[in-house]
């Protein structure tokens, strides 16, 4: 029994000694926040926005829903695991309620940067990643404006 335990311990020690080193994540040198805003929208019920960024330069640290739709927007989701270099954000109302009209902030995203000369994230124009739906479940025509800008104080 002692021989089995010693052999197992010795094997484990050898395995850890010769295992390849684990890659270390780059050090975050600083942070900045970006506001995702919408203007001139009518009957916004559900939305998904794709934001592309260089994961070798930036890391998503925090995401907070904006106040455009107030407390009526109970479902807010995000994902950085779907595709490399892509952040997907979305939200939806539920039930038989009208969509929201006007302008306001959909979300605030905080990024950490690994290098001083990073490329700022941008909104994806691909209709499969960025779209708005009205209260009838139909695509909202693109006469609205979506912007992603560095937040004040960043």
LINSULLIN-V800909 format. One record per backbone hydrogen bond with DSSP energy under -0.5 kcal/mol. NH is the residue of the N-H (numbers start at 1). CO is the residue of the C=O. If there is no record, write none. Layout:
NH&CO, NH&CO
This chain:
5&1, 6&2, 7&3, 8&4, 9&5, 10&6, 11&7, 12&8, 13&9, 14&10, 15&11, 16&12, 17&13, 18&14, 19&15, 29&27, 29&113, 30&113, 32&111, 34&109, 35&149, 36&107, 37&35, 37&147, 38&104, 39&145, 41&102, 44&100, 45&43, 45&133, 46&133, 47&91, 48&131, 49&89, 51&87, 52&122, 53&85, 55&53, 57&54, 58&54, 59&112, 61&59, 61&110, 62&110, 64&108, 66&106, 68&105, 70&67, 72&69, 73&70, 74&72, 75&92, 76&74, 77&90, 79&88, 86&83, 87&51, 88&79, 88&86, 89&49, 89&87, 90&77, 91&47, 92&75, 93&45, 97&95, 100&44, 102&41, 104&38, 106&36, 107&36, 108&64, 109&34, 110&62, 111&32, 111&109, 112&59, 113&30, 114&57, 115&57, 118&115, 122&52, 124&50, 129&126, 130&126, 131&48, 133&46, 134&138, 137&134, 140&132, 143&141, 145&39, 147&37, 149&35, 151&33, 154&151
